[in-house]
Amino acid sequence: MALTKALGQFVADLSPNRVPEEAIRIARMGFIDCIGTMIAGRGEDCTRILKGVLAPGKGPATLYFGGEQSPGPEAGWINGTAAHALDYDDVSLRGHPSTVLVPAILAEAEVLGRTGQDMLVAYVAGYETWAELVRRDVPLYHQKGFHPTGIFGAVGAAAACAKLRRLDAERTAIAIALGASQASGIMSNFGTMTKPFHAGKAAHSGIMAARLAEAGFTANTDALEHPQGFLSAVSPRNNPDRAGDGKLGEDWAIIQHGLSIKKYPACYGTHRAIDAMLDLVGAHPVKPEEVKKVSVHFSALTSDVLRNRQPDTGLAAKFSMEFAMASGLIAHRVSLAELTDPFVQRQDVQDMMRKVERDLTNETDAANPSSSPWEQVTIELVSGQVLESEKVTRARGHAERPLTDNQLHEKFADCLTSGNSAIPADVLFGRLQAMQSLAARDLTAVH
């Protein structure tokens, strides 16, 4: 069976008893982490401006668990933007799956009166669809200028929302095709409000794709694999695997790849180096005035993404290796408190960024072609002493080096505090842990 139809069949047939428990556990973790970052990002300028321009009317879907409600498509758009606003959301499949899937699923589940179990199955449907597309082209989409979260997210969200709407295989394939025609997002807008907009727009696109398909809107059910289809259009080297239907439902991508939870609210390309810096200054307390030079060994491909070498805003600093190193060395942390305009603009921070040098390599990690096999930080002191970190191969929070349940809860609670949550962190965390037995509206209720 050709790919678009095969995905439509897979999603339509997916049921709770077919989904492995480990896949459900990972999906639930995606909901917990994304909802935390969504609430934390509710007050960011990109969220505020988008909500003001959309000016959504009343509706059945909740905005960032705060009591305000809007129509489903606008809720997905606003919540998705909020969830990605701080660049603190999880990572997998060369992008950020939960920041698209969770807002789209939450909005439609409230509209449709679905349960937490329905939502978790829909998440798995969206994740597996996204993963199947990523699997078919090895080169990095970033190199062609595409933001994977935007281009794959629209298709994955369409599959997830089709599952929630219980569409048959044909209409699910049409929803997926509609999602493919709405795929968008370019790398040159990283470090601005437009990056989180990509995630929110993908969630909105997925909701609209499923609704239109249900209403009888047409699309071609070979839209993914056609020579002029999605895979060919986004392929960095114009040679994607367009044949066959893979091993859908046999090899579960969500179990194989999992989710990497961010410890720091910055581009994931900085995380291994931040770990290295924090370990180094933890073992060797260094005063900023003692530092002559900081050298960071990492990937040339990642360097292209971290385009800001001397940022002057918190938003731009999220895409700066220089800032990540300066913050780690001066504050001994890289948290929401440091990724603010006043901290970034401090003279000592600005001075330290000028001391950071990039030691770039073209070697790549077989498991993640956008990264080098390892990263390392070296500090040269004015005295001539040289301090060298360990070589870091996986960031803390990576799927192969996961956070503990306590660490996940701690991040969640910090996010809710930062976002002035209307629901106490322990209450909402408990609901999410038990979400399979709750209705979507009970999950979001402010009481």
C-alpha positions in Angstrom: 0.0 0.0 0.0 1.3 3.5 -0.8 2.4 5.7 2.1 -0.4 8.2 2.5 -3.1 5.5 2.4 -1.1 3.3 4.7 -0.8 6.0 7.3 -4.5 6.7 7.0 -5.2 3.0 7.6 -2.7 2.7 10.5 -4.2 5.8 12.3 -7.8 4.8 11.7 -7.2 1.3 13.0 -5.1 2.3 16.1 -6.9 1.4 19.3 -5.8 1.5 23.0 -5.3 -2.3 23.1 -2.8 -2.1 20.2 -0.6 0.6 21.8 2.2 -0.7 24.0 2.2 0.5 27.6 5.6 2.0 27.2 4.4 4.1 24.3 1.5 5.4 26.5 4.0 6.2 29.3 6.2 8.3 26.9 3.1 10.0 25.5 2.0 11.0 29.0 5.4 12.4 29.7 5.1 14.5 26.5 1.8 15.9 27.8 3.3 16.7 31.3 6.3 18.5 29.9 4.5 20.3 27.2 1.7 21.6 29.4 4.3 22.9 31.9 6.1 24.8 29.2 2.8 26.0 27.7 1.8 27.5 31.0 5.2 29.1 31.5 5.0 30.6 28.0 1.6 32.1 28.4 2.8 35.6 29.2 5.5 35.8 26.5 5.2 38.5 23.9 4.6 36.1 21.0 1.7 34.5 22.8 0.2 37.8 23.9 0.5 39.4 20.4 -0.9 36.3 18.6 -3.9 36.1 21.0 -4.6 39.8 20.5 -4.5 39.6 16.7 -6.6 36.4 16.6 -9.0 37.9 19.1 -10.8 34.5 19.5 -14.3 34.4 20.6 -15.7 32.1 23.3 -15.5 28.4 22.6 -15.1 25.0 24.3 -11.3 24.8 24.3 -9.2 26.1 27.2 -6.3 28.5 26.8 -3.1 27.4 28.7 -5.1 25.9 31.6 -6.0 29.4 32.7 -9.8 29.4 32.6 -10.1 31.5 29.3 -11.7 29.6 26.5 -11.8 29.9 22.7 -12.7 27.9 19.6 -10.6 24.8 19.1 -8.4 25.9 16.1 -7.4 29.2 17.8 -6.7 27.4 21.1 -4.4 25.0 19.3 -2.6 27.9 17.6 -2.2 30.0 20.7 -1.3 27.1 23.1 1.2 25.7 20.6 2.9 29.0 20.3 2.9 29.4 24.1 4.4 25.9 24.6 7.3 26.6 22.3 7.8 30.3 23.3 10.5 29.6 25.8 12.2 26.8 23.7 11.9 24.6 26.8 9.8 21.9 25.4 10.8 18.3 24.5 12.9 17.1 21.6 12.7 14.1 19.2 12.4 13.3 15.5 14.7 16.2 14.6 12.2 18.7 16.1 9.7 19.3 18.9 6.8 16.9 18.6 4.9 17.5 21.8 4.6 21.3 21.3 2.5 20.6 18.2 0.7 17.4 19.1 -0.4 18.2 22.6 -2.0 21.6 22.0 -3.9 20.3 18.9 -5.0 17.2 20.8 -6.1 19.1 23.9 -8.2 21.6 22.0 -10.0 19.0 19.9 -10.4 16.6 22.8 -12.2 19.3 24.8 -14.4 20.2 21.8 -15.3 16.5 21.2 -15.6 15.5 24.8 -12.9 12.9 24.5 -11.0 11.1 27.4 -7.4 11.1 28.4 -7.0 7.7 26.9 -8.3 9.0 23.6 -5.7 11.8 23.8 -2.8 9.5 24.5 -3.7 7.2 21.6 -4.0 10.3 19.3 -0.5 11.4 20.5 1.0 8.0 19.5 -0.8 8.2 16.1 0.7 11.7 15.5 4.2 10.7 16.7 4.3 7.6 14.6 3.1 9.5 11.5 5.8 12.2 12.1 8.4 9.5 12.6 7.6 7.6 9.4 8.2 10.8 7.4 11.5 11.5 9.2 12.6 7.9 8.6 12.4 8.4 4.8 15.2 10.9 4.4 18.5 10.7 6.2 19.9 14.2 5.5 19.1 17.2 7.7 16.1 19.3 6.8 17.7 22.2 8.6 20.4 22.3 5.9 17.7 23.1 3.4 16.3 25.8 5.7 13.2 24.0 6.9 12.2 23.9 10.5 11.2 20.3 11.0 8.7 21.1 13.8 6.6 23.2 11.4 6.8 20.9 8.3 6.3 17.5 10.1 4.2 18.9 12.8 1.3 19.9 10.5 1.1 16.3 9.2 1.5 14.7 12.6 -1.2 16.9 14.1 -3.5 16.1 11.2 -3.1 12.4 12.0 -3.7 12.9 15.7 -6.8 15.0 15.2 -8.2 12.6 12.6 -7.8 9.8 15.3 -9.7 12.0 17.8 -12.4 12.5 15.3 -12.5 8.8 14.5 -12.3 9.3 10.8 -12.1 6.2 8.6 -9.0 5.3 6.7 -9.9 7.3 3.5 -10.7 10.5 5.3 -7.7 10.2 7.6 -5.5 9.9 4.5 -7.2 13.1 3.2 -6.5 14.9 6.5 -2.9 13.9 6.3 -2.7 15.2 2.8 -4.3 18.5 3.9 -1.8 18.7 6.7 1.1 18.2 4.2 -0.1 21.2 2.1 0.0 23.4 5.2 3.5 22.4 6.2 5.8 25.5 6.8 8.6 27.0 8.8 12.0 28.3 7.9 15.2 28.3 9.9 16.1 31.9 9.2 13.4 33.1 11.6 15.0 31.3 14.6 15.7 33.6 17.6 12.5 35.6 16.9 8.8 35.2 17.8 8.2 33.4 14.5 9.9 30.2 15.7 7.2 29.4 18.3 4.6 30.6 15.7 5.7 27.6 13.6 4.6 25.2 16.3 1.3 26.9 17.0 0.5 27.2 13.3 1.2 23.5 12.8 -1.2 22.6 15.6 -3.8 24.8 14.0 -3.2 23.3 10.6 -3.7 19.8 12.0 -7.0 20.7 13.6 -8.3 22.3 10.4 -7.1 19.4 8.2 -9.1 16.8 10.2 -12.2 19.0 10.4 -12.1 19.7 6.6 -11.6 16.0 5.8 -14.5 15.1 8.0 -16.7 17.6 6.2 -15.9 16.2 2.8 -13.0 18.4 1.7 -10.9 16.6 -0.9 -7.1 16.1 -1.3 -5.0 13.5 -3.1 -4.3 10.4 -1.1 -0.8 10.1 -2.6 0.2 13.6 -1.4 3.1 12.3 0.6 4.8 10.0 -1.9 3.9 11.5 -5.2 6.9 12.8 -7.2 5.7 16.3 -6.6 4.5 15.5 -3.1 5.6 16.3 0.4 8.6 14.0 0.7 10.1 15.2 -2.6 9.3 18.9 -1.9 11.1 19.0 1.5 14.0 16.5 0.7 17.4 18.2 1.2 18.9 16.1 -1.5 15.9 15.3 -3.6 16.1 11.5 -3.0 13.6 10.5 -0.3 12.4 7.0 0.1 8.9 7.3 -1.4 8.1 3.6 -1.7 6.1 1.3 0.5 4.4 1.6 3.8 7.2 0.8 6.2 6.5 -1.2 9.4 3.8 0.8 10.9 2.5 -0.7 14.1 5.4 -3.2 14.2 8.5 -1.2 15.1 7.2 1.6 17.4 9.2 4.7 16.8 8.0 6.3 20.0 9.7 3.5 22.0 12.8 3.5 19.8 13.4 7.3 19.9 11.4 8.4 23.0 11.4 12.0 24.1 14.4 14.1 25.3 13.3 16.5 28.1 15.1 19.8 28.2 16.8 20.9 31.4 17.5 24.4 30.0 15.1 26.8 28.2 17.4 27.2 25.2 18.1 25.6 21.8 18.9 22.0 22.4 22.1 22.5 20.5 23.5 24.2 23.6 22.6 21.6 26.1 25.6 19.2 26.1 27.9 22.2 26.3 25.9 23.6 29.2 26.2 20.3 31.0 29.9 20.4 30.4 30.3 23.9 31.6 28.2 23.4 34.8 30.2 20.3 35.6 33.5 22.1 35.1 32.7 25.2 37.2 31.1 22.9 39.8 34.4 21.1 40.2 36.6 24.2 39.7 35.0 27.4 41.0 36.2 30.1 38.6 35.6 33.9 38.9 34.8 35.6 35.6 37.7 38.0 35.8 40.1 35.0 36.0 38.9 33.7 32.6 41.0 34.5 29.5 39.2 32.3 27.0 36.5 29.7 26.7 36.6 27.2 23.9 33.6 24.9 22.9 34.0 21.9 20.8 30.8 21.1 18.9 29.2 20.6 15.5 29.6 23.0 12.6 26.0 22.1 11.7 24.8 23.1 15.1 26.8 26.3 14.9 24.7 27.4 11.9 21.6 27.1 14.1 23.2 29.0 17.0 23.5 32.1 14.8 23.6 34.7 17.6 27.2 35.3 18.8 26.5 38.5 20.8 22.8 38.6 21.6 21.2 41.4 23.5 17.8 39.9 24.2 16.6 36.9 26.1 14.9 35.5 23.0 18.0 35.9 20.8 20.2 34.4 23.6 18.3 31.1 23.3 20.3 30.6 20.0 23.7 31.6 21.2 26.5 29.2 22.4 28.3 32.3 23.6 25.5 33.2 26.0 25.0 29.6 27.2 28.7 29.5 28.2 28.6 33.0 29.8 25.5 32.2 31.8 26.9 28.9 33.0 30.1 30.5 34.1 28.7 33.6 35.7 25.4 32.4 37.1 26.3 28.7 37.4 23.0 27.9 35.7 21.0 28.6 32.6 17.4 29.0 33.6 14.3 31.1 32.9 15.8 33.7 35.2 18.9 34.2 33.0 17.1 34.1 29.7 15.8 37.7 30.2 16.8 40.9 28.5 18.3 42.5 31.7 20.5 39.5 32.4 21.7 39.1 28.8 22.4 42.9 28.6 24.6 42.9 31.8 28.1 44.1 31.1 29.8 41.1 32.6 27.7 38.8 30.5 28.4 40.7 27.3 32.1 40.8 28.1 32.2 37.1 28.8 30.5 36.2 25.5 33.3 37.9 23.7 35.7 35.4 25.3 33.9 32.4 23.9 35.4 30.7 20.9 33.8 28.0 18.7 36.0 24.9 18.0 33.9 23.3 15.2 34.0 19.9 13.8 32.3 18.2 10.8 32.2 14.8 12.5 28.7 13.7 13.2 26.9 11.5 15.7 25.5 8.4 13.9 22.3 8.6 16.0 21.9 12.4 15.5 23.5 13.7 12.3 23.0 17.3 13.3 25.4 16.9 16.3 29.0 16.0 16.8 29.8 12.7 18.6 30.7 14.6 21.8 31.0 18.2 23.1 33.6 19.6 25.4 34.4 22.9 27.1 37.9 24.2 27.8 38.5 27.3 30.0 41.9 29.0 29.8 42.6 31.2 32.8 44.6 34.4 32.9 47.1 32.6 35.1 47.8 30.1 32.2 46.0 27.2 33.9 43.7 25.2 31.5 40.6 23.5 32.8 38.9 20.8 30.6 35.5 19.2 30.9 34.6 15.6 30.3 33.4 14.8 26.8 29.6 14.9 26.9 27.8 12.5 24.5 24.2 12.9 25.7 22.6 15.8 27.5 20.9 15.3 30.8 17.3 14.7 30.0 18.1 12.9 26.8 16.0 9.8 26.1 19.1 7.7 26.8 19.9 9.8 30.0 16.4 10.6 31.3 15.4 12.8 34.1 14.0 11.2 37.2 10.3 11.5 38.0 11.3 14.0 40.7 13.3 16.1 38.2 10.4 16.1 35.8 8.1 17.2 38.6 10.6 19.9 39.6 10.7 21.4 36.1 6.9 21.2 35.8 6.5 23.0 39.1 9.0 25.7 38.1 7.1 26.3 34.9 3.8 26.6 36.6 5.2 29.1 39.1 6.8 31.1 36.3 3.5 31.1 34.4 1.4 32.0 37.5 -0.7 28.9 37.0 -4.3 29.0 38.1 -4.0 25.3 39.1 -1.5 24.2 41.8 1.4 22.3 40.3 0.8 19.2 42.5 -2.9 19.1 41.5 -2.3 19.4 37.8 0.7 17.0 37.8 -1.5 14.4 39.6 -4.2 14.8 37.0 -1.8 14.3 34.2 -0.3 11.2 35.7 -3.9 9.8 35.9 -5.1 11.3 32.6 -6.2 8.0 31.1 -9.1 7.9 33.5 -10.1 11.6 33.1 -12.1 13.5 30.6 -10.3 16.3 28.7 -12.5 18.9 30.3 -11.8 17.6 33.8 -8.1 17.7 33.0 -8.2 21.5 32.1 -10.8 22.6 34.7 -9.7 25.4 37.0 -11.0 24.5 40.4 
